[in-house]
């Protein structure tokens, strides 16, 4: 099965009232973990690469690993998505390479750090929408800025500084015609999202619900949505790590989001924690081992478990069978 359009997966999710996890990758083992979890749970899947991942693993390696994934798992509808494109040029390079979805994050300037103006965001997003839709490629945009920094991208801070304005979100979708919209409701990139279990003061689900009422047909995206489970933190700390206590986004809050228009949920930190904990455990318990396979296999298995669990929690499990991929040229005609 070729790589499929993210718009198609999100449209199906909206019809079925579920969410689709979007998992970040940098290497082969992470892709294998995600695809194994997708097969085990019969889930459609969004695999995403940030600019940091693209430079770490190099585009051609990443793309061919993705092609291998679609060859080995032909029954799984799979999207390859660019996470946090910082300019129309970055998005165009992903489209040219064969990504089936791109994010133009015009909420920040091209440096990936400085909050931009509304006009700038509309201008760069419009350009990307025109280029992408002509090829049947999906566009995710962002309005408001997330806190934290991930792979060199993000506005820093706690996430409360640049929340999405619902009225502006409504206007932005009219002005750009984007397919999906990432909104800032208090979440942030990385492991250190909240200093206590989040409530309505720091995680603004009411803002999300208001936005969904205004733009019911635009797919909403929750970034920075790892749950940062305590058991994964504990394994790292038990085997020599020193993570400070931290809280992520509780799965039950994400499920409220899914009931209110969230169709794509970005998860990265949870998978990093799972892999790191598994590697530390092998190296501490069996210090004589030196074959990378001895620690990468358990790391891959640990990540697979987390991904499979999220696929069930987000409601996408069992949905792969009901999706018949539409070729991108056909999607391009629908856009036209």
CORBELUR-V71476 format. One line per field, one symbol per residue. psi: psi as a letter, one per 40 degrees, with the letter a starting at -180 (. if undefined). A space follows every 50 residues. Layout:
BEGIN
psi = ???
END
This chain:
BEGIN
psi = hiiihddddddddddefiihhhhiieidddddddddddddefiiihhihi ddddddehddddddddddddddgeehhhhhhhhfheiddddddddddeie iihhgediieeedhhaidddddddddddddddddeeiihhihhihiiihh fehieaaeeedgihhdddddddddddfidihhihfeiiiadgdieihiae dehgddddddddddgdehhihhiffiefidddddddddfeighihiiahi ddddddddefehehhhhddddddddddddddddddgeeiehddddddddd dddddddddddddeeeheeddehhhhidddddddd.
END
